[in-house]
Amino acid sequence: SSPSREQWGSRSGFLFAAIGSAVGLGNIWRFPAVAYENGGGAFLLPYLVALLTAGIPLLVLEYSIGHKFRKSPPAAFRRLSRPTEALGWWQAAICFVIAAYYAVIIAWAVRYIGYSFGEQWGKDANGFFFGNFLQAAEKPGLMSSYVDGVLWPLIAVWVVVLVILALGIRNGIEKANKFFIPLLVVFFAILVVRALTLDGAARGLDGLFRPDWSALGNGSVWVAAYGQIFFSLSIGFGIMITYASYLRKRSDLTGSAMVAGFANSGFEILAGIGVFATLGFMAAAQGVGVDEVVSSGIGLAFVAFPTVISQMPMGTLFGVLFFTSLVLAGLTSLISIVEVVIAAVQDRTGLGRLPATLGVGGAIALVSIAVFPTDSGIYVLDAADHFINQYGIALAALIVLIAVGWLLRRLPVFQKHANETSAIPLGRWWLICLGIVTPLVLGWMMIDSLRAEFAENYEGYPTQFLLWAGWGVAAAALLVAVLLSLLPWRSADSETALEAGTD
Ligand code: LEU
């Protein structure tokens, strides 16, 4: 590999970073609600099937691509074949968009650590969040005013992330993950134990895990399982290619994929237990059924949890633990998303780490700071998140599999590459999962979500708004990617760096 490419200090450093990327907001607020809505305990079956047929096999593929070429996605895909370079830029562009809004949610959580003291949201957590805190407009539209209470924590989040990234792979990303992830596990474990000792916890768990076997006959339940696995494991948008490009030559790729995959799912199930035990307490306190208090995403973290916190003894401590966990889990994921874009530009231009971090990371931070701490920020965030997930991540993953598996027929090359240094050999099942099963599921997912998109406007938002904040953002990511891939690689430096990347 090129002598100047950075490397992880140890295998555990890479694993902590890979797990840190995977364990994020998605684990804490997405999984519990998705599982609940899709068959409860019965959902664990499609979830496990998705993990084993798509999650872990794709992790291994991404590790192998990054490890073989020692490059970030655009340069790695360019080595695969000239036209596929665009796929790498597409992944980098998706990361640009995700990073810009993901940071804002972390900023909210930072602010809510402070609000936990004295439970400042008062009796109306919903009104407080959307009104007092976000100062959200009534309806989605163009941004018209700034919200200081979001702006300052957001700037702080970006400063922390850019400093860590500027310190590099070993001194920045690896050290941060080795510190943040154990801390997260400790905080979250205390939180789960506390939640399990609340009155009503058992009712919550029963609500989550009671299996509805009839859900297994429903196609959309399977789609939800695959969707959750993609977002949660951070696969399909180049993060794992990038992180694996900093591995040493002799690295156990399949073993690492198993560890990262199971660790992420383990944390996810732990989060499900903690969240539902807490919701069970809330339902019991209000004398209603668990189904009346379940919400997902933003509503769960910033409305339901504050409400529960106000109702429990020692709520402040619980609030601090919960929001700090969100911040830690979010930061380690955000770092990985931004690193994809930095590495892509570095590989392309030969820029050093510091200028690349300031230039690229700074550009993402600027967009994030300009768009999201505004009265329309939450609507743009919601639409961009939905569209970039459906028509970014899932679609890009499908096209990567068609290109690598069917057009170029390179899956066996990566299978051989992984088997050269890995403890657990990849057999024929791996080819079948990635060549046939996963593309079929992803193709079905695409048709299914397009159908829903045209049946009714997402969240009932106005069409004009969805055209720019949703479709526009997803299409721009693709367009920018194609344009970037068409630019000639003029700099002698980057071509040499590229050539040096072979093994
Ligand atoms: N895997 C992360 C999560 O679960 C998200 C990804 C975009 C880094 O939140």
Residues whose N, C-alpha, C, O or C-beta is under 5 A from the ligand:
A	BS01	LIG	S21 A22 V23 G24 L25 G26 N27 F231 S232 L233 S234 S333
